[in-house]
Amino acid sequence: MPIRVTLDRMLLERRMSLTELCDRVGITMANLSILKTGKAKAVRFSTLEALCKELNCQPGDLLSFDEDEEEGRDAAE
């Protein structure tokens, strides 16, 4: 999937653990882990809003589009 979640980087920059973020935003560890590892197929705007508020960032700081990844997948298929 060409959309990447950069939550790892944001947590590292903020010196915050995933557990701490879970406690602060009220999202389960399982759901944040799925998002963090890139296995999520969707994300609710309310979840994105909560993360942005707590991490003091913009949605674009948590998500990126990797066009090359999409092209690489098409070539491999």
N, CA, C and O atoms as a CHARMM CRD file, in Angstrom:
* protein
*
  308
    1    1 MET  N      0.84700  -1.17200   0.00000 PROA 1      0.00000
    2    1 MET  CA     0.00000   0.00000   0.00000 PROA 1      0.00000
    3    1 MET  C      0.89000   1.23200   0.00000 PROA 1      0.00000
    4    1 MET  O      1.82100   1.31200   0.80100 PROA 1      0.00000
    5    2 PRO  N      0.63300   2.17800  -0.86400 PROA 2      0.00000
    6    2 PRO  CA     1.51500   3.34200  -0.96400 PROA 2      0.00000
    7    2 PRO  C      1.33200   4.37700   0.14300 PROA 2      0.00000
    8    2 PRO  O      2.12000   5.31900   0.22900 PROA 2      0.00000
    9    3 ILE  N      0.31200   4.22700   0.99300 PROA 3      0.00000
   10    3 ILE  CA     0.15200   5.13600   2.13100 PROA 3      0.00000
   11    3 ILE  C      0.91200   4.54500   3.31700 PROA 3      0.00000
   12    3 ILE  O      0.66900   3.40700   3.71700 PROA 3      0.00000
   13    4 ARG  N      1.82000   5.31900   3.86300 PROA 4      0.00000
   14    4 ARG  CA     2.61800   4.86400   5.00500 PROA 4      0.00000
   15    4 ARG  C      2.24100   5.65600   6.24800 PROA 4      0.00000
   16    4 ARG  O      1.99500   6.86000   6.18300 PROA 4      0.00000
   17    5 VAL  N      2.19900   4.96700   7.37000 PROA 5      0.00000
   18    5 VAL  CA     1.95000   5.60900   8.65500 PROA 5      0.00000
   19    5 VAL  C      3.30100   5.80100   9.33100 PROA 5      0.00000
   20    5 VAL  O      4.04800   4.84100   9.51900 PROA 5      0.00000
   21    6 THR  N      3.60900   7.02300   9.69000 PROA 6      0.00000
   22    6 THR  CA     4.91900   7.34600  10.26500 PROA 6      0.00000
   23    6 THR  C      4.81800   7.60700  11.77100 PROA 6      0.00000
   24    6 THR  O      5.51500   8.46300  12.31600 PROA 6      0.00000
   25    7 LEU  N      3.94200   6.85700  12.42300 PROA 7      0.00000
   26    7 LEU  CA     3.74600   7.01000  13.85800 PROA 7      0.00000
   27    7 LEU  C      5.02000   6.68500  14.63300 PROA 7      0.00000
   28    7 LEU  O      5.30600   7.32900  15.64300 PROA 7      0.00000
   29    8 ASP  N      5.77700   5.71300  14.18600 PROA 8      0.00000
   30    8 ASP  CA     7.05500   5.36700  14.83700 PROA 8      0.00000
   31    8 ASP  C      7.95600   6.58600  14.96400 PROA 8      0.00000
   32    8 ASP  O      8.48500   6.88400  16.03500 PROA 8      0.00000
   33    9 ARG  N      8.11600   7.27800  13.84800 PROA 9      0.00000
   34    9 ARG  CA     8.99900   8.44900  13.80600 PROA 9      0.00000
   35    9 ARG  C      8.49300   9.53600  14.74600 PROA 9      0.00000
   36    9 ARG  O      9.26500  10.16400  15.47100 PROA 9      0.00000
   37   10 MET  N      7.17300   9.74600  14.71700 PROA 10     0.00000
   38   10 MET  CA     6.58700  10.78700  15.55800 PROA 10     0.00000
   39   10 MET  C      6.76400  10.46000  17.04500 PROA 10     0.00000
   40   10 MET  O      7.07600  11.34400  17.84200 PROA 10     0.00000
   41   11 LEU  N      6.56800   9.20400  17.41300 PROA 11     0.00000
   42   11 LEU  CA     6.76000   8.79700  18.81200 PROA 11     0.00000
   43   11 LEU  C      8.22100   8.97800  19.22600 PROA 11     0.00000
   44   11 LEU  O      8.50700   9.43300  20.33400 PROA 11     0.00000
   45   12 LEU  N      9.12200   8.62800  18.34900 PROA 12     0.00000
   46   12 LEU  CA    10.55200   8.78500  18.64200 PROA 12     0.00000
   47   12 LEU  C     10.90500  10.25800  18.83200 PROA 12     0.00000
   48   12 LEU  O     11.62500  10.61200  19.76500 PROA 12     0.00000
   49   13 GLU  N     10.39800  11.11300  17.94800 PROA 13     0.00000
   50   13 GLU  CA    10.66600  12.54800  18.05900 PROA 13     0.00000
   51   13 GLU  C     10.09700  13.12900  19.34500 PROA 13     0.00000
   52   13 GLU  O     10.68000  14.03900  19.93400 PROA 13     0.00000
   53   14 ARG  N      8.95300  12.60000  19.77900 PROA 14     0.00000
   54   14 ARG  CA     8.29600  13.11700  20.98100 PROA 14     0.00000
   55   14 ARG  C      8.77600  12.39900  22.25200 PROA 14     0.00000
   56   14 ARG  O      8.35800  12.73500  23.35900 PROA 14     0.00000
   57   15 ARG  N      9.65500  11.41300  22.07700 PROA 15     0.00000
   58   15 ARG  CA    10.15600  10.60000  23.19400 PROA 15     0.00000
   59   15 ARG  C      8.99700  10.03600  24.01900 PROA 15     0.00000
   60   15 ARG  O      8.95100  10.15600  25.24300 PROA 15     0.00000
   61   16 MET  N      8.06700   9.41800  23.29300 PROA 16     0.00000
   62   16 MET  CA     6.85800   8.87800  23.91400 PROA 16     0.00000
   63   16 MET  C      6.71500   7.41600  23.52800 PROA 16     0.00000
   64   16 MET  O      7.00600   7.03700  22.39300 PROA 16     0.00000
   65   17 SER  N      6.27100   6.59900  24.46200 PROA 17     0.00000
   66   17 SER  CA     6.05100   5.18800  24.16400 PROA 17     0.00000
   67   17 SER  C      4.64400   4.99900  23.59500 PROA 17     0.00000
   68   17 SER  O      3.77100   5.85000  23.76400 PROA 17     0.00000
   69   18 LEU  N      4.44900   3.88900  22.93100 PROA 18     0.00000
   70   18 LEU  CA     3.13200   3.56200  22.40000 PROA 18     0.00000
   71   18 LEU  C      2.13200   3.40300  23.54300 PROA 18     0.00000
   72   18 LEU  O      0.97400   3.80200  23.41900 PROA 18     0.00000
   73   19 THR  N      2.57500   2.82700  24.64000 PROA 19     0.00000
   74   19 THR  CA     1.71200   2.65500  25.81500 PROA 19     0.00000
   75   19 THR  C      1.25900   4.00300  26.35900 PROA 19     0.00000
   76   19 THR  O      0.08900   4.18400  26.69700 PROA 19     0.00000
   77   20 GLU  N      2.18000   4.93500  26.44100 PROA 20     0.00000
   78   20 GLU  CA     1.84100   6.26700  26.93500 PROA 20     0.00000
   79   20 GLU  C      0.83400   6.94700  26.00800 PROA 20     0.00000
   80   20 GLU  O     -0.11200   7.58500  26.47000 PROA 20     0.00000
   81   21 LEU  N      1.04300   6.80900  24.71100 PROA 21     0.00000
   82   21 LEU  CA     0.11700   7.40000  23.74400 PROA 21     0.00000
   83   21 LEU  C     -1.26700   6.76800  23.87500 PROA 21     0.00000
   84   21 LEU  O     -2.27500   7.47400  23.81600 PROA 21     0.00000
   85   22 CYS  N     -1.32700   5.45800  24.05000 PROA 22     0.00000
   86   22 CYS  CA    -2.60300   4.75900  24.24400 PROA 22     0.00000
   87   22 CYS  C     -3.36100   5.34200  25.42700 PROA 22     0.00000
   88   22 CYS  O     -4.55700   5.62000  25.33700 PROA 22     0.00000
   89   23 ASP  N     -2.65900   5.52400  26.52900 PROA 23     0.00000
   90   23 ASP  CA    -3.27900   6.06800  27.74000 PROA 23     0.00000
   91   23 ASP  C     -3.79200   7.48900  27.51500 PROA 23     0.00000
   92   23 ASP  O     -4.86500   7.85200  27.99600 PROA 23     0.00000
   93   24 ARG  N     -3.03300   8.27200  26.79700 PROA 24     0.00000
   94   24 ARG  CA    -3.38800   9.68400  26.60600 PROA 24     0.00000
   95   24 ARG  C     -4.56600   9.87800  25.65500 PROA 24     0.00000
   96   24 ARG  O     -5.37200  10.78700  25.85000 PROA 24     0.00000
   97   25 VAL  N     -4.67400   9.03300  24.62700 PROA 25     0.00000
   98   25 VAL  CA    -5.73600   9.24300  23.62700 PROA 25     0.00000
   99   25 VAL  C     -6.91200   8.30300  23.79400 PROA 25     0.00000
  100   25 VAL  O     -7.94500   8.49300  23.15200 PROA 25     0.00000
  101   26 GLY  N     -6.77900   7.28500  24.64700 PROA 26     0.00000
  102   26 GLY  CA    -7.89000   6.37600  24.87600 PROA 26     0.00000
  103   26 GLY  C     -8.14400   5.40800  23.73900 PROA 26     0.00000
  104   26 GLY  O     -9.28000   4.99200  23.51400 PROA 26     0.00000
  105   27 ILE  N     -7.10400   5.05200  23.02900 PROA 27     0.00000
  106   27 ILE  CA    -7.18900   4.07300  21.94400 PROA 27     0.00000
  107   27 ILE  C     -6.45900   2.81900  22.40900 PROA 27     0.00000
  108   27 ILE  O     -5.41700   2.91200  23.05700 PROA 27     0.00000
  109   28 THR  N     -6.99300   1.66200  22.08600 PROA 28     0.00000
  110   28 THR  CA    -6.39500   0.41800  22.56800 PROA 28     0.00000
  111   28 THR  C     -5.00600   0.21000  21.97500 PROA 28     0.00000
  112   28 THR  O     -4.69400   0.68200  20.88200 PROA 28     0.00000
  113   29 MET  N     -4.19900  -0.50100  22.72000 PROA 29     0.00000
  114   29 MET  CA    -2.85500  -0.84200  22.26000 PROA 29     0.00000
  115   29 MET  C     -2.92600  -1.62900  20.95200 PROA 29     0.00000
  116   29 MET  O     -2.12900  -1.40300  20.04200 PROA 29     0.00000
  117   30 ALA  N     -3.87900  -2.54900  20.86300 PROA 30     0.00000
  118   30 ALA  CA    -4.01900  -3.36400  19.64800 PROA 30     0.00000
  119   30 ALA  C     -4.29000  -2.48800  18.42900 PROA 30     0.00000
  120   30 ALA  O     -3.67800  -2.68600  17.37900 PROA 30     0.00000
  121   31 ASN  N     -5.19500  -1.53000  18.55500 PROA 31     0.00000
  122   31 ASN  CA    -5.52400  -0.66700  17.41800 PROA 31     0.00000
  123   31 ASN  C     -4.36000   0.23800  17.03000 PROA 31     0.00000
  124   31 ASN  O     -4.09600   0.43700  15.84400 PROA 31     0.00000
  125   32 LEU  N     -3.66600   0.78500  18.02000 PROA 32     0.00000
  126   32 LEU  CA    -2.51300   1.62900  17.69400 PROA 32     0.00000
  127   32 LEU  C     -1.37500   0.80200  17.10500 PROA 32     0.00000
  128   32 LEU  O     -0.64600   1.29100  16.24200 PROA 32     0.00000
  129   33 SER  N     -1.21000  -0.42500  17.54800 PROA 33     0.00000
  130   33 SER  CA    -0.17100  -1.29900  17.00100 PROA 33     0.00000
  131   33 SER  C     -0.44600  -1.61200  15.53500 PROA 33     0.00000
  132   33 SER  O      0.46900  -1.62000  14.71200 PROA 33     0.00000
  133   34 ILE  N     -1.70400  -1.86900  15.21700 PROA 34     0.00000
  134   34 ILE  CA    -2.08300  -2.13500  13.82300 PROA 34     0.00000
  135   34 ILE  C     -1.77800  -0.91800  12.96100 PROA 34     0.00000
  136   34 ILE  O     -1.26900  -1.04800  11.84800 PROA 34     0.00000
  137   35 LEU  N     -2.08700   0.25000  13.47200 PROA 35     0.00000
  138   35 LEU  CA    -1.81100   1.48400  12.74200 PROA 35     0.00000
  139   35 LEU  C     -0.31000   1.69700  12.59700 PROA 35     0.00000
  140   35 LEU  O      0.17400   2.02900  11.51500 PROA 35     0.00000
  141   36 LYS  N      0.41500   1.50800  13.67300 PROA 36     0.00000
  142   36 LYS  CA     1.86700   1.73500  13.70200 PROA 36     0.00000
  143   36 LYS  C      2.62100   0.81000  12.75000 PROA 36     0.00000
  144   36 LYS  O      3.59300   1.22200  12.11600 PROA 36     0.00000
  145   37 THR  N      2.17300  -0.43500  12.65400 PROA 37     0.00000
  146   37 THR  CA     2.87900  -1.40200  11.80600 PROA 37     0.00000
  147   37 THR  C      2.46800  -1.34000  10.34500 PROA 37     0.00000
  148   37 THR  O      3.00900  -2.07000   9.51300 PROA 37     0.00000
  149   38 GLY  N      1.50900  -0.46800  10.02700 PROA 38     0.00000
  150   38 GLY  CA     1.09200  -0.31700   8.64000 PROA 38     0.00000
  151   38 GLY  C      0.10100  -1.36700   8.18000 PROA 38     0.00000
  152   38 GLY  O     -0.13200  -1.50600   6.98000 PROA 38     0.00000
  153   39 LYS  N     -0.48600  -2.10600   9.10000 PROA 39     0.00000
  154   39 LYS  CA    -1.43900  -3.15000   8.73700 PROA 39     0.00000
  155   39 LYS  C     -2.87500  -2.63500   8.65100 PROA 39     0.00000
  156   39 LYS  O     -3.77300  -3.36100   8.22300 PROA 39     0.00000
  157   40 ALA  N     -3.09000  -1.39000   9.05400 PROA 40     0.00000
  158   40 ALA  CA    -4.44000  -0.81600   9.03100 PROA 40     0.00000
  159   40 ALA  C     -4.87800  -0.57100   7.59300 PROA 40     0.00000
  160   40 ALA  O     -4.09200  -0.11600   6.76200 PROA 40     0.00000
  161   41 LYS  N     -6.12200  -0.87400   7.31400 PROA 41     0.00000
  162   41 LYS  CA    -6.70200  -0.62500   5.99200 PROA 41     0.00000
  163   41 LYS  C     -7.43500   0.70500   5.95700 PROA 41     0.00000
  164   41 LYS  O     -7.73300   1.22600   4.88200 PROA 41     0.00000
  165   42 ALA  N     -7.72500   1.25600   7.13000 PROA 42     0.00000
  166   42 ALA  CA    -8.42800   2.53000   7.24000 PROA 42     0.00000
  167   42 ALA  C     -8.12500   3.14500   8.59600 PROA 42     0.00000
  168   42 ALA  O     -7.67400   2.46500   9.51800 PROA 42     0.00000
  169   43 VAL  N     -8.37900   4.43500   8.70000 PROA 43     0.00000
  170   43 VAL  CA    -8.23600   5.12200   9.97700 PROA 43     0.00000
  171   43 VAL  C     -9.38200   6.12900  10.08200 PROA 43     0.00000
  172   43 VAL  O     -9.66000   6.86600   9.13700 PROA 43     0.00000
  173   44 ARG  N    -10.03000   6.14900  11.22100 PROA 44     0.00000
  174   44 ARG  CA   -11.12400   7.09500  11.43800 PROA 44     0.00000
  175   44 ARG  C    -10.55100   8.48400  11.63300 PROA 44     0.00000
  176   44 ARG  O     -9.46900   8.65500  12.19400 PROA 44     0.00000
  177   45 PHE  N    -11.29600   9.47700  11.15800 PROA 45     0.00000
  178   45 PHE  CA   -10.87100  10.85400  11.36300 PROA 45     0.00000
  179   45 PHE  C    -10.80100  11.18500  12.84900 PROA 45     0.00000
  180   45 PHE  O     -9.94200  11.96300  13.26500 PROA 45     0.00000
  181   46 SER  N    -11.68600  10.60800  13.65100 PROA 46     0.00000
  182   46 SER  CA   -11.64500  10.87200  15.09000 PROA 46     0.00000
  183   46 SER  C    -10.35300  10.33400  15.71100 PROA 46     0.00000
  184   46 SER  O     -9.80500  10.94200  16.63100 PROA 46     0.00000
  185   47 THR  N     -9.86900   9.20100  15.21300 PROA 47     0.00000
  186   47 THR  CA    -8.60000   8.64700  15.68800 PROA 47     0.00000
  187   47 THR  C     -7.44800   9.53500  15.25100 PROA 47     0.00000
  188   47 THR  O     -6.55900   9.84700  16.04400 PROA 47     0.00000
  189   48 LEU  N     -7.46500   9.93700  13.99800 PROA 48     0.00000
  190   48 LEU  CA    -6.41800  10.81100  13.47000 PROA 48     0.00000
  191   48 LEU  C     -6.40300  12.13800  14.22700 PROA 48     0.00000
  192   48 LEU  O     -5.33700  12.66500  14.54600 PROA 48     0.00000
  193   49 GLU  N     -7.58400  12.67000  14.51000 PROA 49     0.00000
  194   49 GLU  CA    -7.68600  13.92200  15.26400 PROA 49     0.00000
  195   49 GLU  C     -7.09700  13.76400  16.66400 PROA 49     0.00000
  196   49 GLU  O     -6.33700  14.62100  17.11400 PROA 49     0.00000
  197   50 ALA  N     -7.43700  12.68700  17.35000 PROA 50     0.00000
  198   50 ALA  CA    -6.92500  12.44900  18.70300 PROA 50     0.00000
  199   50 ALA  C     -5.40100  12.33000  18.69900 PROA 50     0.00000
  200   50 ALA  O     -4.73100  12.87600  19.57500 PROA 50     0.00000
  201   51 LEU  N     -4.86200  11.62300  17.72400 PROA 51     0.00000
  202   51 LEU  CA    -3.41100  11.47500  17.62500 PROA 51     0.00000
  203   51 LEU  C     -2.74000  12.82100  17.36200 PROA 51     0.00000
  204   51 LEU  O     -1.73100  13.15600  17.98200 PROA 51     0.00000
  205   52 CYS  N     -3.31000  13.58500  16.43700 PROA 52     0.00000
  206   52 CYS  CA    -2.73300  14.89500  16.11000 PROA 52     0.00000
  207   52 CYS  C     -2.77400  15.84000  17.30400 PROA 52     0.00000
  208   52 CYS  O     -1.82100  16.58000  17.54500 PROA 52     0.00000
  209   53 LYS  N     -3.87000  15.81600  18.04800 PROA 53     0.00000
  210   53 LYS  CA    -3.96900  16.68100  19.23100 PROA 53     0.00000
  211   53 LYS  C     -2.91100  16.31000  20.26200 PROA 53     0.00000
  212   53 LYS  O     -2.23600  17.17900  20.81400 PROA 53     0.00000
  213   54 GLU  N     -2.77500  15.02300  20.51600 PROA 54     0.00000
  214   54 GLU  CA    -1.84100  14.58500  21.55700 PROA 54     0.00000
  215   54 GLU  C     -0.38600  14.75000  21.13600 PROA 54     0.00000
  216   54 GLU  O      0.46700  15.07500  21.96100 PROA 54     0.00000
  217   55 LEU  N     -0.10300  14.52900  19.87000 PROA 55     0.00000
  218   55 LEU  CA     1.26900  14.61300  19.37900 PROA 55     0.00000
  219   55 LEU  C      1.61500  16.01200  18.86500 PROA 55     0.00000
  220   55 LEU  O      2.74100  16.26900  18.44000 PROA 55     0.00000
  221   56 ASN  N      0.62300  16.91300  18.91100 PROA 56     0.00000
  222   56 ASN  CA     0.82000  18.28700  18.44800 PROA 56     0.00000
  223   56 ASN  C      1.39400  18.30800  17.02900 PROA 56     0.00000
  224   56 ASN  O      2.45400  18.87800  16.77200 PROA 56     0.00000
  225   57 CYS  N      0.65800  17.66700  16.12200 PROA 57     0.00000
  226   57 CYS  CA     1.12800  17.57300  14.75100 PROA 57     0.00000
  227   57 CYS  C     -0.04900  17.68000  13.77900 PROA 57     0.00000
  228   57 CYS  O     -1.20200  17.79700  14.19500 PROA 57     0.00000
  229   58 GLN  N      0.24900  17.64000  12.51700 PROA 58     0.00000
  230   58 GLN  CA    -0.74700  17.66400  11.45400 PROA 58     0.00000
  231   58 GLN  C     -0.90800  16.24800  10.90200 PROA 58     0.00000
  232   58 GLN  O      0.00300  15.43200  11.04600 PROA 58     0.00000
  233   59 PRO  N     -2.05700  15.93300  10.26800 PROA 59     0.00000
  234   59 PRO  CA    -2.24000  14.59000   9.68800 PROA 59     0.00000
  235   59 PRO  C     -1.10700  14.20000   8.73100 PROA 59     0.00000
  236   59 PRO  O     -0.70400  13.03800   8.68100 PROA 59     0.00000
  237   60 GLY  N     -0.60400  15.16400   7.98300 PROA 60     0.00000
  238   60 GLY  CA     0.49500  14.88800   7.06000 PROA 60     0.00000
  239   60 GLY  C      1.79500  14.49600   7.74300 PROA 60     0.00000
  240   60 GLY  O      2.69000  13.93300   7.11200 PROA 60     0.00000
  241   61 ASP  N      1.89800  14.79300   9.02700 PROA 61     0.00000
  242   61 ASP  CA     3.07600  14.37000   9.79300 PROA 61     0.00000
  243   61 ASP  C      3.00800  12.89100  10.14300 PROA 61     0.00000
  244   61 ASP  O      4.03000  12.26500  10.42300 PROA 61     0.00000
  245   62 LEU  N      1.79200  12.33200  10.12600 PROA 62     0.00000
  246   62 LEU  CA     1.59000  10.92600  10.48400 PROA 62     0.00000
  247   62 LEU  C      1.41300  10.02500   9.27400 PROA 62     0.00000
  248   62 LEU  O      1.57500   8.80900   9.37300 PROA 62     0.00000
  249   63 LEU  N      1.08300  10.61400   8.13400 PROA 63     0.00000
  250   63 LEU  CA     0.81300   9.83800   6.92300 PROA 63     0.00000
  251   63 LEU  C      1.67200  10.34900   5.77500 PROA 63     0.00000
  252   63 LEU  O      1.90600  11.55200   5.65200 PROA 63     0.00000
  253   64 SER  N      2.13600   9.43900   4.94400 PROA 64     0.00000
  254   64 SER  CA     2.86500   9.84400   3.74600 PROA 64     0.00000
  255   64 SER  C      2.44800   8.94400   2.58300 PROA 64     0.00000
  256   64 SER  O      2.00500   7.81300   2.78200 PROA 64     0.00000
  257   65 PHE  N      2.59600   9.46100   1.38800 PROA 65     0.00000
  258   65 PHE  CA     2.25400   8.73100   0.17600 PROA 65     0.00000
  259   65 PHE  C      3.54200   8.37800  -0.55100 PROA 65     0.00000
  260   65 PHE  O      4.32000   9.26200  -0.91100 PROA 65     0.00000
  261   66 ASP  N      3.76800   7.08100  -0.76800 PROA 66     0.00000
  262   66 ASP  CA     4.97700   6.60800  -1.43100 PROA 66     0.00000
  263   66 ASP  C      4.60000   6.07100  -2.80300 PROA 66     0.00000
  264   66 ASP  O      4.28700   4.89000  -2.95500 PROA 66     0.00000
  265   67 GLU  N      4.63200   6.93700  -3.78600 PROA 67     0.00000
  266   67 GLU  CA     4.20900   6.58000  -5.14100 PROA 67     0.00000
  267   67 GLU  C      5.07600   5.47400  -5.73700 PROA 67     0.00000
  268   67 GLU  O      4.57500   4.63700  -6.48800 PROA 67     0.00000
  269   68 ASP  N      6.36200   5.46000  -5.41400 PROA 68     0.00000
  270   68 ASP  CA     7.26800   4.43500  -5.92800 PROA 68     0.00000
  271   68 ASP  C      6.86900   3.04500  -5.48300 PROA 68     0.00000
  272   68 ASP  O      7.02600   2.08200  -6.23400 PROA 68     0.00000
  273   69 GLU  N      6.35500   2.92800  -4.26800 PROA 69     0.00000
  274   69 GLU  CA     5.94800   1.61800  -3.76200 PROA 69     0.00000
  275   69 GLU  C      4.82100   1.05000  -4.60600 PROA 69     0.00000
  276   69 GLU  O      4.79900  -0.14900  -4.88600 PROA 69     0.00000
  277   70 GLU  N      3.88600   1.89600  -5.01300 PROA 70     0.00000
  278   70 GLU  CA     2.77200   1.45200  -5.84200 PROA 70     0.00000
  279   70 GLU  C      3.28100   0.98000  -7.19900 PROA 70     0.00000
  280   70 GLU  O      2.83200  -0.05000  -7.70200 PROA 70     0.00000
  281   71 GLU  N      4.21500   1.72200  -7.79800 PROA 71     0.00000
  282   71 GLU  CA     4.77300   1.34400  -9.07900 PROA 71     0.00000
  283   71 GLU  C      5.54000   0.02500  -8.98100 PROA 71     0.00000
  284   71 GLU  O      5.45600  -0.81200  -9.88000 PROA 71     0.00000
  285   72 GLY  N      6.28700  -0.15900  -7.88800 PROA 72     0.00000
  286   72 GLY  CA     7.03600  -1.39300  -7.69500 PROA 72     0.00000
  287   72 GLY  C      6.12900  -2.59300  -7.59200 PROA 72     0.00000
  288   72 GLY  O      6.45900  -3.67000  -8.08900 PROA 72     0.00000
  289   73 ARG  N      4.98400  -2.42100  -6.94800 PROA 73     0.00000
  290   73 ARG  CA     4.03300  -3.52500  -6.81300 PROA 73     0.00000
  291   73 ARG  C      3.44000  -3.87700  -8.16900 PROA 73     0.00000
  292   73 ARG  O      3.28100  -5.05600  -8.48300 PROA 73     0.00000
  293   74 ASP  N      3.11000  -2.87100  -8.98100 PROA 74     0.00000
  294   74 ASP  CA     2.54000  -3.12600 -10.30200 PROA 74     0.00000
  295   74 ASP  C      3.53400  -3.86900 -11.18400 PROA 74     0.00000
  296   74 ASP  O      3.15200  -4.75200 -11.95200 PROA 74     0.00000
  297   75 ALA  N      4.79600  -3.51300 -11.07200 PROA 75     0.00000
  298   75 ALA  CA     5.82000  -4.16600 -11.88700 PROA 75     0.00000
  299   75 ALA  C      6.00400  -5.62500 -11.47100 PROA 75     0.00000
  300   75 ALA  O      6.31400  -6.47800 -12.30200 PROA 75     0.00000
  301   76 ALA  N      5.81100  -5.90500 -10.18800 PROA 76     0.00000
  302   76 ALA  CA     6.01700  -7.26500  -9.67900 PROA 76     0.00000
  303   76 ALA  C      4.85100  -8.17700 -10.00400 PROA 76     0.00000
  304   76 ALA  O      5.00900  -9.39800 -10.03100 PROA 76     0.00000
  305   77 GLU  N      3.67800  -7.60100 -10.25300 PROA 77     0.00000
  306   77 GLU  CA     2.48400  -8.43200 -10.50000 PROA 77     0.00000
  307   77 GLU  C      2.42300  -8.94600 -11.90200 PROA 77     0.00000
  308   77 GLU  O      1.48200  -9.65600 -12.25800 PROA 77     0.00000
